[in-house]
Amino acid sequence: MNIREKQEIWEKEYLSPYASLSTNSLGRDREEPQCDIRPVYQRDRDRILHSKSFRRMKHKTQVFLAPAGDHYRTRLTHTLEVAQIARTVARALRMNEDLTEAIALGHDLGHTPFGHAGEAILDQLHPDGFKHYYQSVRVVELLEKNCHGLNLTKEVRNGMMNHSTSRMPMTMEGKIVRFSDKIAYINHDIDDAIRAHIIIEESLPAEYTRVLGSSPKERLNTLIHGMISESTGQPDIRMPEEIEKAMLGLRNYMFESVYTNPVAKGQEKKAQNMLEVLYHHFMKDFHELPEEYVELVTKGGEKMESVVCDYIAGMTDQYSIKVYEDLYVPFVWKVV
């Protein structure tokens, strides 16, 4: 009996009856030999962690575009905070931590440069629309590893696809990530907004802080404990009604006070204009894209609009600026 098989037996004996067992996975699109050490979800987690798209998230905007400070969150630090919260909850509820972490680490791989501003402009430009959760799955199914994909399990891809508010994952682990994403971004966006002097702690609505707490530590503690207490022994992941209502109320406050604030969003229109120019440029001069992207259209039958969005969405903030400058900004030269 190898290490993987022993781990699979441990899962059956220890995990909750509502947990996703590795041996019950719906599998991958392409069959492949099992690892002798890692169960399938741990293997997926490792593939995401070692992917190029995961590393690029460290240079992608979370909320604040080009902030002058080292401590503002990026898309990568947000992802790590989601994974930490989700694993804490999964362990407390005896869910599959490997599946939970794989979904958490992969849920934002498809995010564009400049955060939701980039997503919004690509959604306008692409005839079929653009959503980051669809793109996250497209990254792991198609774009990674020189357009061969990561061949992840269906459970991981389903959790990545359905982590947003309007959607619902099929596994308990995916539902944990769905809540953990909100818990993470609400609290760390408050922290970043306070650091940026956009709001102060005392400006948060008292009707919500009375329930959740008056500091990031207190709010995280309330939300995580609430999810665990309400979901223990249950076939669903839930939050106490009062706590969930306060969390969503605080989320609405952040949309009104921070996510549309000119300090946080003052550069967004410039970023969107730049991405729009890049989109039209590559639609016109498609063969300037890297060869593997060109072949997705010429050999793979993908729509040109989708592949241009693939290339732009995969850019970091700074790389998109560099590509724009190389194409449209005159460089300084001198005779030597």
C-alpha positions as a Markdown table, in Angstrom:
| # | Residue | x | y | z |
|---|---|---|---|---|
| 1 | Met | 0.0 | 0.0 | 0.0 |
| 2 | Asn | 1.5 | 3.3 | -1.0 |
| 3 | Ile | 1.3 | 6.7 | 0.7 |
| 4 | Arg | -1.6 | 7.9 | -1.4 |
| 5 | Glu | -3.7 | 4.9 | -0.7 |
| 6 | Lys | -3.1 | 5.3 | 3.1 |
| 7 | Gln | -4.2 | 8.9 | 2.8 |
| 8 | Glu | -7.3 | 7.9 | 1.0 |
| 9 | Ile | -8.2 | 5.4 | 3.7 |
| 10 | Trp | -7.6 | 8.1 | 6.4 |
| 11 | Glu | -10.1 | 10.4 | 4.5 |
| 12 | Lys | -12.7 | 7.7 | 4.6 |
| 13 | Glu | -12.2 | 7.1 | 8.3 |
| 14 | Tyr | -11.9 | 10.7 | 9.5 |
| 15 | Leu | -13.6 | 13.2 | 7.2 |
| 16 | Ser | -17.2 | 14.3 | 7.6 |
| 17 | Pro | -19.8 | 12.2 | 5.7 |
| 18 | Tyr | -20.5 | 15.4 | 3.8 |
| 19 | Ala | -16.9 | 15.8 | 2.7 |
| 20 | Ser | -15.6 | 15.1 | -0.8 |
| 21 | Leu | -13.4 | 12.0 | -0.8 |
| 22 | Ser | -10.5 | 11.8 | -3.2 |
| 23 | Thr | -11.5 | 8.3 | -4.2 |
| 24 | Asn | -15.0 | 9.5 | -5.2 |
| 25 | Ser | -13.8 | 12.3 | -7.5 |
| 26 | Leu | -15.5 | 12.6 | -10.8 |
| 27 | Gly | -12.1 | 12.6 | -12.4 |
| 28 | Arg | -10.2 | 14.5 | -15.0 |
| 29 | Asp | -11.1 | 15.1 | -18.7 |
| 30 | Arg | -7.9 | 13.2 | -19.6 |
| 31 | Glu | -7.2 | 10.1 | -17.7 |
| 32 | Glu | -3.7 | 9.8 | -16.3 |
| 33 | Pro | -1.8 | 7.5 | -13.9 |
| 34 | Gln | -2.3 | 8.2 | -10.2 |
| 35 | Cys | 0.5 | 9.6 | -8.1 |
| 36 | Asp | 1.9 | 7.2 | -5.5 |
| 37 | Ile | 2.1 | 10.0 | -2.9 |
| 38 | Arg | -0.6 | 12.5 | -3.4 |
| 39 | Pro | -4.4 | 12.1 | -3.7 |
| 40 | Val | -6.0 | 13.8 | -6.7 |
| 41 | Tyr | -7.0 | 17.0 | -5.0 |
| 42 | Gln | -3.6 | 17.5 | -3.4 |
| 43 | Arg | -2.1 | 17.0 | -6.9 |
| 44 | Asp | -4.5 | 19.7 | -8.3 |
| 45 | Arg | -3.5 | 22.1 | -5.5 |
| 46 | Asp | 0.2 | 21.6 | -6.4 |
| 47 | Arg | -0.4 | 22.1 | -10.1 |
| 48 | Ile | -2.2 | 25.4 | -9.5 |
| 49 | Leu | 0.6 | 26.6 | -7.1 |
| 50 | His | 3.3 | 25.9 | -9.7 |
| 51 | Ser | 1.5 | 27.5 | -12.6 |
| 52 | Lys | 2.5 | 30.7 | -14.3 |
| 53 | Ser | -0.9 | 32.2 | -13.9 |
| 54 | Phe | -0.7 | 31.8 | -10.1 |
| 55 | Arg | 2.7 | 33.6 | -10.0 |
| 56 | Arg | 1.4 | 36.4 | -12.2 |
| 57 | Met | -1.3 | 37.3 | -9.6 |
| 58 | Lys | 1.4 | 39.0 | -7.4 |
| 59 | His | 1.5 | 41.8 | -10.0 |
| 60 | Lys | -2.3 | 42.2 | -10.5 |
| 61 | Thr | -4.5 | 44.8 | -8.8 |
| 62 | Gln | -6.9 | 43.7 | -6.1 |
| 63 | Val | -8.6 | 47.1 | -5.4 |
| 64 | Phe | -6.1 | 49.9 | -5.5 |
| 65 | Leu | -4.4 | 50.6 | -8.8 |
| 66 | Ala | -0.6 | 51.3 | -8.5 |
| 67 | Pro | -0.7 | 52.1 | -4.7 |
| 68 | Ala | 2.3 | 53.9 | -3.3 |
| 69 | Gly | 3.0 | 51.4 | -0.5 |
| 70 | Asp | 4.2 | 47.9 | 0.0 |
| 71 | His | 1.4 | 46.6 | 2.2 |
| 72 | Tyr | -1.7 | 46.9 | 0.0 |
| 73 | Arg | -3.2 | 43.6 | -1.1 |
| 74 | Thr | -2.6 | 42.2 | -4.6 |
| 75 | Arg | -4.6 | 39.5 | -6.3 |
| 76 | Leu | -2.1 | 37.0 | -5.0 |
| 77 | Thr | -2.2 | 38.1 | -1.3 |
| 78 | His | -6.0 | 38.1 | -1.5 |
| 79 | Thr | -5.9 | 34.5 | -2.8 |
| 80 | Leu | -3.6 | 33.4 | 0.0 |
| 81 | Glu | -5.9 | 35.0 | 2.6 |
| 82 | Val | -8.9 | 33.2 | 1.1 |
| 83 | Ala | -7.0 | 29.9 | 1.2 |
| 84 | Gln | -6.0 | 30.4 | 4.9 |
| 85 | Ile | -9.6 | 31.2 | 5.9 |
| 86 | Ala | -11.0 | 28.3 | 3.9 |
| 87 | Arg | -8.6 | 25.8 | 5.2 |
| 88 | Thr | -9.3 | 26.8 | 8.8 |
| 89 | Val | -13.0 | 26.3 | 8.2 |
| 90 | Ala | -12.5 | 23.0 | 6.3 |
| 91 | Arg | -10.4 | 21.6 | 9.1 |
| 92 | Ala | -12.9 | 22.5 | 11.7 |
| 93 | Leu | -15.7 | 20.9 | 9.8 |
| 94 | Arg | -13.6 | 17.8 | 8.8 |
| 95 | Met | -14.0 | 18.6 | 5.1 |
| 96 | Asn | -11.3 | 17.9 | 2.5 |
| 97 | Glu | -8.6 | 20.5 | 3.0 |
| 98 | Asp | -6.8 | 19.7 | -0.2 |
| 99 | Leu | -9.9 | 20.2 | -2.4 |
| 100 | Thr | -10.7 | 23.4 | -0.4 |
| 101 | Glu | -7.2 | 24.8 | -0.9 |
| 102 | Ala | -7.0 | 23.9 | -4.6 |
| 103 | Ile | -10.3 | 25.8 | -5.2 |
| 104 | Ala | -9.2 | 28.7 | -3.2 |
| 105 | Leu | -5.8 | 29.0 | -4.9 |
| 106 | Gly | -7.3 | 28.8 | -8.3 |
| 107 | His | -10.5 | 30.8 | -7.9 |
| 108 | Asp | -9.0 | 34.1 | -9.3 |
| 109 | Leu | -6.5 | 32.8 | -11.9 |
| 110 | Gly | -8.6 | 34.4 | -14.6 |
| 111 | His | -8.6 | 37.9 | -13.2 |
| 112 | Thr | -7.5 | 40.6 | -15.6 |
| 113 | Pro | -4.9 | 43.4 | -15.0 |
| 114 | Phe | -6.3 | 46.3 | -13.0 |
| 115 | Gly | -8.8 | 44.1 | -11.2 |
| 116 | His | -12.6 | 44.4 | -11.9 |
| 117 | Ala | -11.9 | 47.5 | -14.0 |
| 118 | Gly | -10.1 | 45.3 | -16.5 |
| 119 | Glu | -12.8 | 42.7 | -16.3 |
| 120 | Ala | -15.5 | 45.3 | -17.0 |
| 121 | Ile | -13.9 | 46.6 | -20.1 |
| 122 | Leu | -13.2 | 43.1 | -21.6 |
| 123 | Asp | -16.8 | 42.2 | -20.8 |
| 124 | Gln | -17.9 | 45.2 | -22.9 |
| 125 | Leu | -15.5 | 44.4 | -25.8 |
| 126 | His | -16.0 | 40.7 | -26.1 |
| 127 | Pro | -19.2 | 39.9 | -28.1 |
| 128 | Asp | -19.9 | 37.0 | -25.8 |
| 129 | Gly | -18.9 | 38.8 | -22.6 |
| 130 | Phe | -16.1 | 38.2 | -20.2 |
| 131 | Lys | -16.3 | 36.9 | -16.6 |
| 132 | His | -13.3 | 36.2 | -14.5 |
| 133 | Tyr | -14.7 | 33.0 | -13.0 |
| 134 | Tyr | -15.2 | 31.6 | -16.5 |
| 135 | Gln | -11.7 | 32.7 | -17.4 |
| 136 | Ser | -10.2 | 31.1 | -14.3 |
| 137 | Val | -11.5 | 27.7 | -15.6 |
| 138 | Arg | -10.4 | 28.5 | -19.1 |
| 139 | Val | -6.9 | 29.1 | -17.8 |
| 140 | Val | -6.6 | 25.7 | -16.2 |
| 141 | Glu | -8.5 | 23.8 | -18.9 |
| 142 | Leu | -6.8 | 25.3 | -21.9 |
| 143 | Leu | -4.3 | 28.2 | -21.5 |
| 144 | Glu | -1.8 | 26.9 | -18.9 |
| 145 | Lys | 1.3 | 24.8 | -19.9 |
| 146 | Asn | 1.5 | 26.2 | -23.4 |
| 147 | Cys | -2.2 | 25.7 | -24.1 |
| 148 | His | -2.4 | 22.1 | -22.9 |
| 149 | Gly | -4.1 | 23.0 | -19.6 |
| 150 | Leu | -3.6 | 21.5 | -16.1 |
| 151 | Asn | -6.1 | 18.7 | -16.4 |
| 152 | Leu | -7.7 | 19.3 | -13.0 |
| 153 | Thr | -10.5 | 17.3 | -11.5 |
| 154 | Lys | -14.1 | 18.4 | -12.1 |
| 155 | Glu | -14.6 | 19.2 | -8.4 |
| 156 | Val | -11.8 | 21.8 | -8.4 |
| 157 | Arg | -13.0 | 23.4 | -11.7 |
| 158 | Asn | -16.6 | 23.5 | -10.5 |
| 159 | Gly | -15.5 | 25.3 | -7.3 |
| 160 | Met | -13.5 | 27.8 | -9.2 |
| 161 | Met | -16.4 | 28.5 | -11.6 |
| 162 | Asn | -19.0 | 28.9 | -8.9 |
| 163 | His | -17.2 | 31.0 | -6.2 |
| 164 | Ser | -19.1 | 34.2 | -6.9 |
| 165 | Thr | -22.2 | 35.5 | -5.0 |
| 166 | Ser | -24.7 | 34.6 | -7.8 |
| 167 | Arg | -23.4 | 31.0 | -8.2 |
| 168 | Met | -23.3 | 27.8 | -6.0 |
| 169 | Pro | -20.6 | 25.1 | -6.1 |
| 170 | Met | -21.6 | 21.4 | -6.0 |
| 171 | Thr | -19.2 | 20.5 | -3.1 |
| 172 | Met | -19.1 | 21.6 | 0.5 |
| 173 | Glu | -15.5 | 22.6 | 0.0 |
| 174 | Gly | -16.5 | 24.9 | -2.9 |
| 175 | Lys | -19.2 | 26.4 | -0.7 |
| 176 | Ile | -16.5 | 27.1 | 2.0 |
| 177 | Val | -14.4 | 29.0 | -0.5 |
| 178 | Arg | -17.4 | 30.9 | -1.7 |
| 179 | Phe | -18.0 | 32.3 | 1.8 |
| 180 | Ser | -14.3 | 32.7 | 2.5 |
| 181 | Asp | -13.7 | 34.8 | -0.5 |
| 182 | Lys | -16.3 | 37.4 | 0.7 |
| 183 | Ile | -14.9 | 37.2 | 4.3 |
| 184 | Ala | -11.4 | 37.9 | 3.0 |
| 185 | Tyr | -12.0 | 40.7 | 0.6 |
| 186 | Ile | -14.5 | 42.6 | 2.7 |
| 187 | Asn | -12.0 | 42.6 | 5.7 |
| 188 | His | -8.8 | 43.2 | 3.8 |
| 189 | Asp | -10.4 | 45.9 | 1.6 |
| 190 | Ile | -11.4 | 47.7 | 4.8 |
| 191 | Asp | -7.9 | 47.4 | 6.0 |
| 192 | Asp | -6.4 | 48.8 | 2.8 |
| 193 | Ala | -9.0 | 51.6 | 2.6 |
| 194 | Ile | -8.1 | 52.7 | 6.1 |
| 195 | Arg | -4.4 | 52.6 | 5.2 |
| 196 | Ala | -5.2 | 54.8 | 2.1 |
| 197 | His | -7.2 | 57.3 | 4.4 |
| 198 | Ile | -10.4 | 56.7 | 2.4 |
| 199 | Ile | -12.3 | 55.6 | 5.5 |
| 200 | Ile | -11.7 | 55.3 | 9.2 |
| 201 | Glu | -12.7 | 52.4 | 11.4 |
| 202 | Glu | -15.3 | 54.7 | 13.1 |
| 203 | Ser | -17.0 | 55.4 | 9.8 |
| 204 | Leu | -18.1 | 51.8 | 9.4 |
| 205 | Pro | -21.9 | 51.5 | 10.1 |
| 206 | Ala | -22.5 | 50.7 | 13.7 |
| 207 | Glu | -25.4 | 48.4 | 12.8 |
| 208 | Tyr | -22.9 | 46.1 | 11.3 |
| 209 | Thr | -19.9 | 46.5 | 13.6 |
| 210 | Arg | -22.1 | 45.8 | 16.6 |
| 211 | Val | -22.7 | 42.3 | 15.2 |
| 212 | Leu | -19.3 | 41.7 | 13.6 |
| 213 | Gly | -16.9 | 43.6 | 15.7 |
| 214 | Ser | -15.0 | 46.9 | 15.6 |
| 215 | Ser | -11.6 | 45.6 | 14.3 |
| 216 | Pro | -10.4 | 43.3 | 11.5 |
| 217 | Lys | -9.5 | 40.6 | 14.1 |
| 218 | Glu | -12.9 | 40.7 | 15.7 |
| 219 | Arg | -14.8 | 40.6 | 12.4 |
| 220 | Leu | -12.7 | 37.7 | 11.1 |
| 221 | Asn | -13.3 | 35.8 | 14.3 |
| 222 | Thr | -17.0 | 36.4 | 14.3 |
| 223 | Leu | -17.5 | 35.4 | 10.6 |
| 224 | Ile | -15.3 | 32.3 | 10.8 |
| 225 | His | -16.8 | 31.1 | 14.0 |
| 226 | Gly | -20.3 | 31.8 | 12.7 |
| 227 | Met | -19.7 | 29.7 | 9.6 |
| 228 | Ile | -18.3 | 26.8 | 11.6 |
| 229 | Ser | -21.0 | 26.9 | 14.3 |
| 230 | Glu | -23.9 | 27.1 | 11.7 |
| 231 | Ser | -22.4 | 24.4 | 9.4 |
| 232 | Thr | -21.2 | 21.7 | 11.9 |
| 233 | Gly | -23.0 | 18.5 | 11.3 |
| 234 | Gln | -25.1 | 20.0 | 8.5 |
| 235 | Pro | -25.2 | 19.1 | 4.8 |
| 236 | Asp | -24.6 | 22.7 | 3.7 |
| 237 | Ile | -22.3 | 25.6 | 4.5 |
| 238 | Arg | -24.2 | 28.4 | 6.1 |
| 239 | Met | -23.8 | 31.5 | 8.2 |
| 240 | Pro | -26.0 | 32.6 | 11.1 |
| 241 | Glu | -28.7 | 34.9 | 9.6 |
| 242 | Glu | -27.8 | 38.0 | 11.7 |
| 243 | Ile | -24.1 | 37.6 | 10.9 |
| 244 | Glu | -24.6 | 37.0 | 7.2 |
| 245 | Lys | -26.9 | 40.0 | 7.0 |
| 246 | Ala | -24.3 | 42.2 | 8.6 |
| 247 | Met | -21.5 | 40.9 | 6.4 |
| 248 | Leu | -23.6 | 41.7 | 3.2 |
| 249 | Gly | -24.5 | 45.1 | 4.6 |
| 250 | Leu | -20.8 | 45.8 | 5.2 |
| 251 | Arg | -20.1 | 44.6 | 1.6 |
| 252 | Asn | -22.7 | 47.1 | 0.3 |
| 253 | Tyr | -21.1 | 49.9 | 2.3 |
| 254 | Met | -17.7 | 49.1 | 0.7 |
| 255 | Phe | -19.2 | 49.3 | -2.8 |
| 256 | Glu | -20.7 | 52.7 | -1.9 |
| 257 | Ser | -17.7 | 54.1 | 0.0 |
| 258 | Val | -14.6 | 52.4 | -1.4 |
| 259 | Tyr | -15.1 | 50.5 | -4.6 |
| 260 | Thr | -16.4 | 53.6 | -6.4 |
| 261 | Asn | -14.3 | 56.1 | -4.5 |
| 262 | Pro | -12.2 | 58.4 | -6.8 |
| 263 | Val | -9.1 | 57.9 | -4.7 |
| 264 | Ala | -9.2 | 54.1 | -5.2 |
| 265 | Lys | -10.6 | 54.3 | -8.7 |
| 266 | Gly | -9.1 | 57.5 | -10.1 |
| 267 | Gln | -6.9 | 55.7 | -12.6 |
| 268 | Glu | -9.4 | 53.1 | -13.7 |
| 269 | Lys | -10.6 | 54.9 | -16.8 |
| 270 | Lys | -7.0 | 55.3 | -18.1 |
| 271 | Ala | -6.4 | 51.6 | -17.5 |
| 272 | Gln | -9.6 | 50.7 | -19.3 |
| 273 | Asn | -8.8 | 52.9 | -22.3 |
| 274 | Met | -5.4 | 51.3 | -22.5 |
| 275 | Leu | -6.8 | 47.7 | -22.5 |
| 276 | Glu | -9.4 | 48.7 | -25.1 |
| 277 | Val | -6.6 | 50.0 | -27.4 |
| 278 | Leu | -4.7 | 46.7 | -26.9 |
| 279 | Tyr | -7.8 | 44.7 | -27.7 |
| 280 | His | -8.5 | 46.5 | -31.0 |
| 281 | His | -4.8 | 46.4 | -31.9 |
| 282 | Phe | -4.5 | 42.6 | -31.5 |
| 283 | Met | -7.9 | 42.1 | -33.2 |
| 284 | Lys | -6.5 | 44.0 | -36.2 |
| 285 | Asp | -2.9 | 42.5 | -36.0 |
| 286 | Phe | -3.7 | 39.1 | -34.6 |
| 287 | His | -0.5 | 37.5 | -35.7 |
| 288 | Glu | 1.5 | 39.7 | -33.4 |
| 289 | Leu | 0.3 | 37.5 | -30.5 |
| 290 | Pro | 2.6 | 34.7 | -29.2 |
| 291 | Glu | 2.6 | 31.7 | -31.5 |
| 292 | Glu | 0.6 | 29.4 | -29.1 |
| 293 | Tyr | -2.2 | 32.0 | -29.0 |
| 294 | Val | -2.3 | 32.3 | -32.8 |
| 295 | Glu | -2.5 | 28.5 | -33.1 |
| 296 | Leu | -5.5 | 28.4 | -30.8 |
| 297 | Val | -7.4 | 30.1 | -33.6 |
| 298 | Thr | -5.7 | 28.7 | -36.7 |
| 299 | Lys | -5.5 | 25.1 | -35.5 |
| 300 | Gly | -7.7 | 24.9 | -32.4 |
| 301 | Gly | -10.8 | 26.6 | -33.8 |
| 302 | Glu | -11.1 | 29.2 | -30.9 |
| 303 | Lys | -12.7 | 32.5 | -31.6 |
| 304 | Met | -10.2 | 35.3 | -32.2 |
| 305 | Glu | -12.1 | 37.6 | -29.8 |
| 306 | Ser | -11.7 | 35.0 | -27.0 |
| 307 | Val | -8.0 | 34.5 | -27.7 |
| 308 | Val | -7.3 | 38.2 | -27.7 |
| 309 | Cys | -9.0 | 38.4 | -24.3 |
| 310 | Asp | -7.0 | 35.4 | -23.1 |
| 311 | Tyr | -3.8 | 37.2 | -23.9 |
| 312 | Ile | -4.8 | 40.5 | -22.3 |
| 313 | Ala | -6.4 | 38.9 | -19.3 |
| 314 | Gly | -3.2 | 37.0 | -18.6 |
| 315 | Met | -1.1 | 40.2 | -18.5 |
| 316 | Thr | 0.0 | 41.8 | -15.2 |
| 317 | Asp | -0.6 | 45.5 | -14.6 |
| 318 | Gln | 2.9 | 46.5 | -15.5 |
| 319 | Tyr | 3.2 | 44.2 | -18.5 |
| 320 | Ser | 0.1 | 45.6 | -20.1 |
| 321 | Ile | 1.5 | 49.1 | -19.6 |
| 322 | Lys | 4.8 | 47.9 | -21.2 |
| 323 | Val | 3.1 | 46.4 | -24.2 |
| 324 | Tyr | 1.1 | 49.6 | -24.7 |
| 325 | Glu | 4.2 | 51.7 | -24.5 |
| 326 | Asp | 6.1 | 49.5 | -26.9 |
| 327 | Leu | 3.3 | 49.8 | -29.4 |
| 328 | Tyr | 2.2 | 53.4 | -29.1 |
| 329 | Val | 4.6 | 55.5 | -27.0 |
| 330 | Pro | 7.7 | 56.9 | -28.9 |
| 331 | Phe | 11.0 | 55.9 | -27.3 |
| 332 | Val | 13.8 | 58.3 | -26.6 |
| 333 | Trp | 16.9 | 57.7 | -28.8 |
| 334 | Lys | 20.2 | 59.3 | -29.4 |
| 335 | Val | 23.1 | 59.0 | -31.8 |
| 336 | Val | 26.1 | 57.3 | -30.2 |
